[in-house]
Amino acid sequence: MSSVSILGLGAMGTALASRVAVWNRSPQRAVPLLSKGANLAQTAVDGINASDLIIICLLNNAAVQTTLAGALDQVQGKTIVNLTNGTPDQARKLSDLVVGHGARYIHGGIMATPSMIGSPHALILYSGSQQAFKADEPYLLVLAKCIFLSEDAGAASLHDLALLSGMYGLCSGFLHATALVRSSTPAVKFTDLLVPWLGAMTEYTKVIAKQIDEGKYASEGSNMAMQLVAIQNIIDTSAAQQVSADFIRPIKQLMEKAAAAGHSGDDISALIDFAKAS
């Protein structure tokens, strides 16, 4: 990977960088990588000039904009792969900027922790220039499994954030559930019950997804009215256990709204129609 430059050496950037030209606003972060074969670029422009494939992984889109601001005249003919977390619109605007200066743009969404990079479990979603992705896929596969989604540069960010939303929903449920039982059961022991249960329920999301795609929400088990009873019992028990119900109140409010609109006999999939911002 000697023809690759990494701009940004935070936790994720450092995990990405090995035997490449690297640049960071704080040069001392590069020191541990030099013994592994990396070459330290003194400026972002030097890092861009050193390679044809430039991988950027910084804190946010503003940092990417600042880093590239003085180097746009140097990107012509190069491929910019931006793995910085951001919004779809930010990715599209950056793509327009980079492409307007003669470069190819690929945006990536990293679905892995830094320690997972380079392992079989790491996944990075990509969108943007499919031609550039195909050309550089062998390099990108060194970092993680690759899935190319679309030539819409914002697609990787959209799916990245959607997957993260699912993860945070899982964490929210885990924290509330654990708070409920922690007075009698240690958190680690509780996972012996919770993880298999969540695994089984995860499979049911395929049923929910089919209902959503078909627009048919008829319940195949517990309908909305039944689930509202269960959720109210969770909230009442939370109060008894001196646990906040803030984690679960939002979905109860949506379910009440759906039930009032005539979905009492439908599955939880009907909530998809109430997910749009008013």
N, C-alpha and C positions, 0 to 999 in steps of 0.2 A: 504493500500500500504506500510506496514511496511517492506516488503522484497525488496524494491526498493531503489536504491541509485541514486542521481542526481549529476553528476560532471559538474560544470559550473553554475554560478549564474549571468549571464548577464540578459538582459531584458527578453529574451525567457526562459532561464534556471530558473529564478525566478518564472516565470509564471507556469512552469512545476512542480516546487517543492512544495509539501504539504504533511505533515506527512510521510516524508521519511528521509533517511540519506542523507545529502548534503555535498558537498565539493566544495570549490572555492579557487583560489590562493590568493584572498583577503578575509580573514575570516569575516571581518566586514559586508560584503554583506549578510551573513547568519543570522545576528542578528534578522531582522524582521520576519524570518521564524521560529525561535525557539519558539516563542509564539504560533505558529500555529501547533506545534507538531513535527517539524523537529528535527533531531539529527545531530549536526555538527561533521563531521569527520575531524580530524586534518591533515590528509594527504590523497592523492588520494588512496594510498594503503589501508588505513583504510576504506575509502568509498567503495572500491571494496570488501573488506573482510566482510563488514557489510551486504551485500545483494547478492542474486543470480541473480537479474536483475539490470543491470547497465545502466543507461541512460546518455549519454554524449551530452552536448549542449554547445559548445565553439565557439570562434570567427572564427576559420578556422582549416583546416586539420593539419597544423603545430602544433597548440596548442594541438590537440588531440594526435598527435604522441608524443609530449613532455610529456604530462600527463600520457600516458600509458607506456612510456619507462621504468620507474622504477617499473611497476606493472604487467608486462606480466606474471611473474611467479605465480601471484595470480589469474589469470582469468580462470584457468582450471575448466570446469564444469559449468561456469557461462554464462549468455547471455548478450552480449554487444549490446545495441541499440544506434547507433550513429545518432543524429539528427542535426549534424553540417552541414551547407551548404558547398558543395564542388563539385568537378567534379566526373563523373562516374568512371574514372580511379583511383582517390584517394580512392573512396569507395571500389573498387575491391582490391586494394593493402592492405588497412587496413583490409579487410575481410580475405585475405590470411594470414596476420600477426597474427590476433586474432585466427583464426581457427587453425593455426599452433601451437598455444600454448594451444589448447584443449578447447577453448570456442566456443560458437555459436555466429554468427554475423548477426545483422539486421541493415540495413541502412534506415533512414527515411528522407523524405522531408516534411518540415512543410509548409503547405499552409494556413497560418493564421498569424495574428499579435499577439503579446504577450497577449493583452487584450482579444482576442478571445478564448484562450486556456481554455478548459473545457466547452465551449458553444456549442450549436448544430451546429453552423456555422463553427467550426474549422475542418480542414481536415489534416491528415498526411498520406503521401504515404509511403509504405514500400516495401523493397525487401531484398533478402538474404535467410536466413534459414526459409523455410516455416514451418517446424516442430516447431522451436522456436517461430515463430510468433503466431501460433495457440495456443501454450501453454500459452503465455503471453498476448494474445489479450485482455482478461478481464481487465488487468492493463492498457494497452495502450488505451483502449476505454474511460478510465477516462479522458484522455487528449484531445481526439478528435476522430472524426469519422475516421475509418481506411480503407484504400484500399491497399491490397497486390497485387503487380504487377508481380513479377517474382523472381525466385531464383538467377537471375543475380544480385549481390549486387549493381551494378551500375545503375540499372533501376530506382530506386527512385530518384537519383540525376539527371538523364537524363530528367525525366518527370518534376521534380521540376524546373529545369532551363528552360525547354521549356515553362512551364506555366508562369514563371517569365518573359520570353522574350515576351510572349503575353501581359502580364500586362504592361511592359515598352513600348511596341508599342502603347498600349492604352493611356498611360500617355503622350507619345510623341505627339500623335494626339490631345489629349485634350489641351496640353500646346500651341501647334501651333494654333489650332482653337480659343482658348481663347485669345491669343495674337492678332489675326486678328480683333476680334470684341470688345476688351476691351475699345477702344476709345469711343464707343457708348453704350455698354451693360456691366453691372457688371458681373463678372464671375459667381456668384451664380445664377443670373437670366438667363444667357446663358445656364446653365445646364438644365433648364426647356425645352429647345429645343433639346439640345445635347443628353441627356440621353435616351429619347424615340427613337431618330434617331439611336443611337448606338445599342439600344436593337433590333430594327428591322433589322439592318444590321448584328448583331451577328447571327441571324437565317440564314442569307445567307451563313455563313461560312460552314453550313452543305452541301449546294449545292457545294461549292468550294471543300470541303473534298471529296465528291463523285466523282467529276471530277478528282481530284488528284489520288484517289485510282484506278480509271478506266483508267487513262492516256488519257482521252478524254476532251479537253479543250475548245471545241466549245462554243462560247458565247451564253448565254441565255438572254442577255439584252445588256448592254453596253460593247462593245468589247474594245480591247486594244487601238485601234486608237482613239476611242471616249474618253476614259479615259485619254489619253495623252493630249488631248486638254484641258480637265478640269484641269488637274494637272498644265499645263502651265499657265492657267488662275489664279490658286491659287498662283503660284510663282510670276506672274506679280502683283497680288493684294497685296501680301506680301511686295513687293518692294514699292508699293504705300503707304502702311500702315506703312512703316519703320519697318517691322518685318522680321527676318531672315527666310529664306526658308530651312535652313540646316536640319530641321526635315523631310522634304518631298523629298528633292533632291535624296536620295539614291534609293527610290522606282521608281522615274522617270527614273533614269539611267538604272535600271533593265528592266523597261518597254520598253525603247528605244532599249535596247539590244535584248529583246524578239521580238519586232516588226521587227527589222532588220533581224531576223532569220526566219521570215515568220509567226509570231503569231499575226499580226495586227487584224485579225478577231476573235481571241480567247479571252477567259475570263482571268481575272487576275490570275486564277489558273495556267496558263502556266508558271508563274514566278517560280514555284517550281523547274523546271528544270534548273533554273539559280541561284539557291540558294547555289549550291555547290561551295566550294572554288576552285579557279583555281590554 
